[in-house]
Amino acid sequence: QIKVVESGGGLARPGGSLRLSCVTSQITFSLYTMGWYRQAPGKEREFIASITSGETTSYQTSLKGRFAVSRDNSKNTLYLQMNNLKPEDTAVYYCVAGLGTQPNYWGQGTQVTVSS
């Protein structure tokens, strides 16, 4: 059974940092484009960042500079480093894996709350 599992969410103060991780199983991780989405309460799900098998990255323009996506193929793990967090970053963060232009697999999500 293919699994995509996020971790690392939690409560952070404004201006703080968090690093999310995503581990996959039953897929050849190194072949997949991996990415992150988020959904805030009452809002539509939005794209954050992606990284291809060749480690080409793409970002939502407004988040580039604060968020950084990376991968470790030896550990089947995707990361999202989030810095200078703001209350509006509060959302459920989802890890995705795909071989084409759209994700094939989604994780269950991890909650990130930014509050003082």
Contacts in CASP RR format, 6 or more apart in sequence:
PFRMAT RR
TARGET T0000
AUTHOR 0000-0000-0000
METHOD contacts of the structure
MODEL  1
QIKVVESGGGLARPGGSLRLSCVTSQITFSLYTMGWYRQAPGKEREFIAS
ITSGETTSYQTSLKGRFAVSRDNSKNTLYLQMNNLKPEDTAVYYCVAGLG
TQPNYWGQGTQVTVSS
1 26 0 8 1.000
2 24 0 8 1.000
2 25 0 8 1.000
2 26 0 8 1.000
2 27 0 8 1.000
2 105 0 8 1.000
3 23 0 8 1.000
3 24 0 8 1.000
3 25 0 8 1.000
3 26 0 8 1.000
4 22 0 8 1.000
4 23 0 8 1.000
4 24 0 8 1.000
4 95 0 8 1.000
4 96 0 8 1.000
4 97 0 8 1.000
4 105 0 8 1.000
4 106 0 8 1.000
4 107 0 8 1.000
5 22 0 8 1.000
5 23 0 8 1.000
5 24 0 8 1.000
5 95 0 8 1.000
5 107 0 8 1.000
5 108 0 8 1.000
6 20 0 8 1.000
6 21 0 8 1.000
6 22 0 8 1.000
6 93 0 8 1.000
6 94 0 8 1.000
6 95 0 8 1.000
6 107 0 8 1.000
6 108 0 8 1.000
6 109 0 8 1.000
6 110 0 8 1.000
7 20 0 8 1.000
7 21 0 8 1.000
7 22 0 8 1.000
7 23 0 8 1.000
7 110 0 8 1.000
8 18 0 8 1.000
8 19 0 8 1.000
8 20 0 8 1.000
8 21 0 8 1.000
8 110 0 8 1.000
9 18 0 8 1.000
9 20 0 8 1.000
9 93 0 8 1.000
9 110 0 8 1.000
9 111 0 8 1.000
9 112 0 8 1.000
10 18 0 8 1.000
10 110 0 8 1.000
10 111 0 8 1.000
10 112 0 8 1.000
10 113 0 8 1.000
11 113 0 8 1.000
11 114 0 8 1.000
11 115 0 8 1.000
12 18 0 8 1.000
12 85 0 8 1.000
12 112 0 8 1.000
12 113 0 8 1.000
12 114 0 8 1.000
13 85 0 8 1.000
13 114 0 8 1.000
13 115 0 8 1.000
13 116 0 8 1.000
14 85 0 8 1.000
14 86 0 8 1.000
14 87 0 8 1.000
14 114 0 8 1.000
14 115 0 8 1.000
14 116 0 8 1.000
15 83 0 8 1.000
15 84 0 8 1.000
15 85 0 8 1.000
15 86 0 8 1.000
16 83 0 8 1.000
16 84 0 8 1.000
16 85 0 8 1.000
16 114 0 8 1.000
17 81 0 8 1.000
17 82 0 8 1.000
17 83 0 8 1.000
17 84 0 8 1.000
17 85 0 8 1.000
18 82 0 8 1.000
18 85 0 8 1.000
18 112 0 8 1.000
19 79 0 8 1.000
19 80 0 8 1.000
19 81 0 8 1.000
19 82 0 8 1.000
20 36 0 8 1.000
20 79 0 8 1.000
20 80 0 8 1.000
20 82 0 8 1.000
20 93 0 8 1.000
20 95 0 8 1.000
20 110 0 8 1.000
20 112 0 8 1.000
21 77 0 8 1.000
21 78 0 8 1.000
21 79 0 8 1.000
22 34 0 8 1.000
22 36 0 8 1.000
22 77 0 8 1.000
22 78 0 8 1.000
22 79 0 8 1.000
22 80 0 8 1.000
22 95 0 8 1.000
22 107 0 8 1.000
23 75 0 8 1.000
23 76 0 8 1.000
23 77 0 8 1.000
23 78 0 8 1.000
24 32 0 8 1.000
24 34 0 8 1.000
24 76 0 8 1.000
24 77 0 8 1.000
24 78 0 8 1.000
24 97 0 8 1.000
24 105 0 8 1.000
25 76 0 8 1.000
27 97 0 8 1.000
27 105 0 8 1.000
29 71 0 8 1.000
29 73 0 8 1.000
29 76 0 8 1.000
29 77 0 8 1.000
29 97 0 8 1.000
30 53 0 8 1.000
30 73 0 8 1.000
31 53 0 8 1.000
31 99 0 8 1.000
32 53 0 8 1.000
32 97 0 8 1.000
32 98 0 8 1.000
32 99 0 8 1.000
33 50 0 8 1.000
33 51 0 8 1.000
33 52 0 8 1.000
33 53 0 8 1.000
33 97 0 8 1.000
33 98 0 8 1.000
33 99 0 8 1.000
33 100 0 8 1.000
34 50 0 8 1.000
34 51 0 8 1.000
34 69 0 8 1.000
34 71 0 8 1.000
34 78 0 8 1.000
34 95 0 8 1.000
34 96 0 8 1.000
34 97 0 8 1.000
34 98 0 8 1.000
35 48 0 8 1.000
35 49 0 8 1.000
35 50 0 8 1.000
35 51 0 8 1.000
35 69 0 8 1.000
35 78 0 8 1.000
35 95 0 8 1.000
35 96 0 8 1.000
35 97 0 8 1.000
35 103 0 8 1.000
36 48 0 8 1.000
36 49 0 8 1.000
36 50 0 8 1.000
36 69 0 8 1.000
36 78 0 8 1.000
36 80 0 8 1.000
36 93 0 8 1.000
36 94 0 8 1.000
36 95 0 8 1.000
36 96 0 8 1.000
37 45 0 8 1.000
37 46 0 8 1.000
37 47 0 8 1.000
37 48 0 8 1.000
37 93 0 8 1.000
37 94 0 8 1.000
37 96 0 8 1.000
38 45 0 8 1.000
38 46 0 8 1.000
38 48 0 8 1.000
38 89 0 8 1.000
38 91 0 8 1.000
38 92 0 8 1.000
38 93 0 8 1.000
38 94 0 8 1.000
38 112 0 8 1.000
39 45 0 8 1.000
39 46 0 8 1.000
39 91 0 8 1.000
39 92 0 8 1.000
39 94 0 8 1.000
40 88 0 8 1.000
40 90 0 8 1.000
40 91 0 8 1.000
41 90 0 8 1.000
41 91 0 8 1.000
43 91 0 8 1.000
45 94 0 8 1.000
46 60 0 8 1.000
47 60 0 8 1.000
48 59 0 8 1.000
48 60 0 8 1.000
48 63 0 8 1.000
48 67 0 8 1.000
48 69 0 8 1.000
48 80 0 8 1.000
48 93 0 8 1.000
49 57 0 8 1.000
49 58 0 8 1.000
49 59 0 8 1.000
49 60 0 8 1.000
49 63 0 8 1.000
49 67 0 8 1.000
49 68 0 8 1.000
49 69 0 8 1.000
49 80 0 8 1.000
50 57 0 8 1.000
50 58 0 8 1.000
50 69 0 8 1.000
51 57 0 8 1.000
51 58 0 8 1.000
51 69 0 8 1.000
51 70 0 8 1.000
51 71 0 8 1.000
51 78 0 8 1.000
55 71 0 8 1.000
57 69 0 8 1.000
59 65 0 8 1.000
59 67 0 8 1.000
59 69 0 8 1.000
65 83 0 8 1.000
66 82 0 8 1.000
66 83 0 8 1.000
66 84 0 8 1.000
66 85 0 8 1.000
67 80 0 8 1.000
67 81 0 8 1.000
67 82 0 8 1.000
67 83 0 8 1.000
68 80 0 8 1.000
68 81 0 8 1.000
68 83 0 8 1.000
69 78 0 8 1.000
69 79 0 8 1.000
69 80 0 8 1.000
69 81 0 8 1.000
70 78 0 8 1.000
70 79 0 8 1.000
70 81 0 8 1.000
71 77 0 8 1.000
71 78 0 8 1.000
71 79 0 8 1.000
72 79 0 8 1.000
78 95 0 8 1.000
80 93 0 8 1.000
82 89 0 8 1.000
82 112 0 8 1.000
85 112 0 8 1.000
85 114 0 8 1.000
86 114 0 8 1.000
87 114 0 8 1.000
87 115 0 8 1.000
88 114 0 8 1.000
89 112 0 8 1.000
89 114 0 8 1.000
90 112 0 8 1.000
90 113 0 8 1.000
90 114 0 8 1.000
90 115 0 8 1.000
91 111 0 8 1.000
91 112 0 8 1.000
92 109 0 8 1.000
92 110 0 8 1.000
92 111 0 8 1.000
92 112 0 8 1.000
93 109 0 8 1.000
93 110 0 8 1.000
93 111 0 8 1.000
93 112 0 8 1.000
94 106 0 8 1.000
94 107 0 8 1.000
94 108 0 8 1.000
94 109 0 8 1.000
95 106 0 8 1.000
95 107 0 8 1.000
95 109 0 8 1.000
96 103 0 8 1.000
96 104 0 8 1.000
96 105 0 8 1.000
96 106 0 8 1.000
96 107 0 8 1.000
97 103 0 8 1.000
97 104 0 8 1.000
97 105 0 8 1.000
98 104 0 8 1.000
98 105 0 8 1.000
END
